[in-house]
Amino acid sequence: MTETNNKSGSIPFSDDEQSSAIRAKQLFFSSDYDSALTILKRMLKNHTNDPHLLHNRALNEFYKSNGARISEFKKTLNKVIKQIKNKQDEEDIIASNDKAGCSCAQYNLALIHFYLHQYSFSEEILTQAYKVTDNTDNIHQVKLELLLVDSYLMTHKPAEAEKILDKLEKVLLVPYGNDKSNETEKVKTAAGFELPAAEFEKLRKGVYYMRSRCSLQMKSAKACKREIKTFNSQFESTAGNNHQNHHTVFLKSNFEYMKGNHHKALRVINNAIFTGASEKGTTPLQQHDFMSMYNNNIGVIYFMMEKYGLGCHYMDKALMENKRFLDQVLKQHSQNVVTTNGGSNRSNAPSIKSLESLNKNLRFELLYNYGLFLLHTGYSSSAFDVLLGACQAFHNNPRLWLRIAESCIQKCTGCGKDENGMSRSGGGSKKNQAAMHNTFTEVGSGCHRKIIIRPINNYLSNSKHNLSTTSSPPASMEYAAACLRNAYTILCSAMENRRSSPPNDEKTEKEQKSEKKGQNTLANFDYDSIVVPCLPGSPVTGSSLVHLFAAVLVNSSYVALHLGDALSALHFSEKALRLPELSGCHRYLARTYAAEALVSLDRISKAITYLQIDEITNVSQNQHDETGKKCPPSDDGKTKTVNENGEKNGNKISQTVRLRDSFVPWHFPTNLHCAKAYMLFNLAATHCLRSEYTKADGYIKNGQELLPKNEQTPPHAILLSVYLNLHLDSVGGPKKALQILFQHKLLPDENSSPRAYLCEMEAIGYRQKVILDKNCSSALSGNRSKSGAPQSIATQSITEKAKVNANKTGSNKSRRR
């Protein structure tokens, strides 16, 4: 409680009121809140608007309700801070008592925000209090600085936290005399104030623990190893045993995880089960909280080891443990309320959650991780529902909006396990996988047999993906476009704040030149100076920010093409191509989508310029990719650029990029040769629109030569080759088209199937007919997948126009015959 001495108020406190205030303070610390409230209410009759009395009364009422009256306590604290600041504006000099009371009110308000997981508000309040009272001369100031350090670490600002920790080590952790005192004795710190030895050791452990967390976030391997060793030695010296506490186990496991040693991190964290259970003073309530964090970390490690089923299993267990823990906290809170109220209102007691239960609730953080696991596993519908739940707490996270959009794309394109009838154990049936490669169906028999071209990934025509029977929004392409607009707005607002907030002397030379020229393009920003928070994860800046922006723009272009908005798709693709240091995969996708949009806008000549293979030099991602995979840091904290064999990760896409479509191998090229081959197939489809069939056939053959032997030919290229052979003026065109369909090869074997079938048809004088289904997307329908950025091998609009030309030319030839 704050002191009630009124040195600057209009009505001073009498001696009896001073003694009553001391008595109320003693009653408060003895947990007799009713008696303390009686004294404070009696004093408030003479001092109605005294901020210290208002603060103390609200604090008593808050503790009396067992931490349930949070909103009333916050309103009173804001009122107290506003009164003291208004008094400071009116007077030139503020009393030291009012200054301490304002600092105490700010600390309590920031602590409430911190317990409610509102770390940005807590950081803002504590930063103001720290600037006003920048002297560590009492225990209250030390606690304020420690809370500020914790807020910095929760918002991923280790550099600011390290500055305060350096100051605390000099002032607090260097006591006068011998620090090996008994618990009953007091230790005099370097700042001049005394503390009990037990409390002093507790603060020392807290500083070392935050030092270790700070080194982990800064990815400094040597410093982190040193700080963890220091923290562990401090714990062993005070505990008097040899086993490690769960804080040390989690720190060591996180350290190995940061280095990329996932198997070793798993072995280290498995020891937490035994050390947590054997640790003295651990209550069953703390065990459930400990198990929730344990299962979450185990799930994250398995996810990085590409064991996504195990990761989802442990995340499900973490959610169950978190719910069980909250139920026990609410039960204990209801019992305390019933005991405090003398057995009244037993039925209404559990309805109000205490501050402790809200602080220990990690449901939204767990939902965020669980949604990402489900998305990478392929369960798009479940991932969409889970990520929508996490969006309630992290609505300012552009990455989260991007993931929700990806779950919609994954479901609407039919590439998720839910839509393909995949079993929960993982892996699809052989029948479903074979159906992905079939490009035709047969109807009838004998001379009445006909071949009908099947649609490829024509899932958008199915209305079940755009409808929802519940009150929640459906996972549709329209909702994906809205999510991507949210992510784009958040990123653009962060850039505009950077442009308008700092003065000219703090802006970079590149930004000042762009302002003088009146340019406002994405290439003129200094992305290293822009930091976008992405709670509960780390913020993005520099190359990671460019990568995230490119993913949002490319996804937006893809969704716009699906919705038929070719002009917006072209706009997004051109914006992505103007980004500085754009990764090879995003540049490849942006050029493909821009070409498709230009074809839809009947600007074929410009579309051909985007499909030139000479412009494709790289299809790899940056070191910080959007799948969450990061290169392990070295001892100096920098990421490695070579693999274990000493080879650079050049034009080869790692397998982690194609997590969700392993059974659909043509969604994204695995290397540079495949990327060029797919681009040649797109270029051939574009020339088909000009009726340049010979040139298109040449591009098809060149693309087949670039494909590796172990790479399967995309069905879009098969249908395009069939289309070309039907329109080329050659005698064996229809025969070769059928052979390509049956053998699924661009260069079929003439002696193989269906040679006997063709001879039988010619013997009875029957000409084989190939029917194009009206609802099918022919040779090169937009094959787009649902990975970090959507991919396509060709354009929907190209084939739509190609079918129209096919009908025209087919009718003219039939008349000539």
Secondary structure by P-SEA (a helix, b strand, c coil): ccccccccccccccaaaaaaaaaaaaaaaacaaaaaaaaaaaaaccccccaaaaaaaaaaaaaaacccaaaaaaaaaaaaaaaaaaaaaacccccaaaaaaaaaaaaaaaaaaaaacaaaaaaaaaaaaaaaccccccaaaaaaaaaaaaaaaaaccaaaaaaaaaaaaaccccccccccccccbbbbccccccccaaaaaaaaaaaaaaaaaaaaaaccaaaaaaaaaaaaaaaaaaaccccccaaaaaaaaaaaaaacaaaaaaaaaaaaaaaaaacccccaaaaaaaaaaaaaaaaaaaaaacaaaaaaaaaaaaaaaaaaaaaaaaaaaaaaaaaaacccccccccccccaaaaaacaaaaaaaaaaaaaaaacaaaaaaaaaaaacccccccaaaaaaaaaaaaaaaaccccccccccccccccaaaaaaaacccccccccccbbbbbbbcccccccccccccccccccccaaaaaaaaaaaaaaaaaaaaaaacccccccccaaaaaaaaaccccccccccccbbbbccccccccaaaaaaaaaaaaaaaaaaaaaacaaaaaaaaaaaaaacccccaaaaaaaaaaaaaaaaaacaaaaaaaaaccccccccccccccccccccccccccccccccccccccccccccccccccccccccccccaaaaaaaaaaaaaaaaaaacaaaaaaaaaaaaaaaccccccccaaaaaaaaaaaaaccccaaaaaaaaaaaaccccccccccaaaaaaaaaaabbbbbbbbbcccccccccccccccbbbbcccaaaaaaaaaaaaaaaaaaaaac
